[in-house]
């Protein structure tokens, strides 16, 4: 495992919620949405947990493609229980491995930064937060920096 992969896993472990509910999803999603609107960004955000979509926003600049990437990032996190950044690093950016190694349809999953798992203390993995529309590293950093503001 590369050092970058280990750092991505460590980041996931550090960003552990003590609790997570619809209110927290709304607050996190709203913070990301407000940032996108304030900075006139082409960005969308989605938060899913416990089998439900708790938050979704697409800025006026978003196009349907952004929402497709968002859905694919969410699918990746929900399947692997890891950030889409970690999966990108693990597969060395080769989305073809989704099919050959995991039997997944590459058009349904994303091997690119921007999706992050929601882990809750004493509950484990419960969902995902994703941003799409910016550069992949920026998508990831926006999610991570916002999560840090809302940890208990």
C-alpha positions, 0 to 999 in steps of 0.5 A, spaced: 500 500 500 502 506 498 503 512 503 498 516 499 493 510 500 495 510 507 493 517 508 487 516 505 485 511 510 487 515 516 483 521 513 477 516 513 478 514 520 479 521 523 473 523 520 468 519 525 462 522 527 459 521 534 452 521 531 449 522 524 442 524 522 438 528 517 439 535 521 446 534 521 446 532 513 442 538 512 447 543 515 453 539 512 449 540 505 447 547 506 454 549 508 457 546 501 451 549 497 452 556 500 460 555 499 458 554 492 453 559 491 457 564 494 463 563 490 459 562 483 461 555 482 459 549 478 458 544 484 453 539 486 452 535 493 449 529 495 448 526 502 445 519 503 445 515 509 441 509 512 438 508 505 435 515 504 437 521 500 438 526 506 440 532 501 441 534 494 443 540 491 445 542 484 448 550 483 445 553 477 451 552 473 451 545 474 449 540 468 446 533 468 453 530 467 455 533 474 449 530 477 451 523 474 458 524 476 455 525 483 451 519 483 457 515 481 461 517 486 456 516 491 455 509 488 463 508 489 463 509 496 456 505 498 459 499 495 467 500 497 465 503 504 471 508 502 472 514 499 472 515 492 479 518 492 482 511 496 479 507 490 482 512 485 489 510 488 487 503 489 485 502 482 491 507 479 485 511 476 483 505 472 476 505 471 476 498 467 478 494 473 471 496 476 468 491 471 474 486 470 476 486 478 469 487 481 464 485 476 461 493 476 459 497 471 464 503 470 458 507 468 455 506 474 461 508 479 467 513 479 474 512 480 475 519 482 476 524 488 469 527 491 466 521 495 467 520 502 464 515 507 460 517 513 462 513 519 459 513 526 462 511 532 459 504 535 455 504 528 460 503 523 459 505 515 452 508 514 452 512 508 456 517 503 457 525 502 459 527 495 461 533 491 462 534 483 463 539 479 470 542 481 476 539 480 477 532 483 481 534 488 477 540 490 471 536 490 474 531 495 477 537 499 470 541 500 467 535 503 473 533 508 474 540 510 466 541 511 466 534 515 471 537 520 467 543 521 461 538 524 464 533 527 462 532 535 
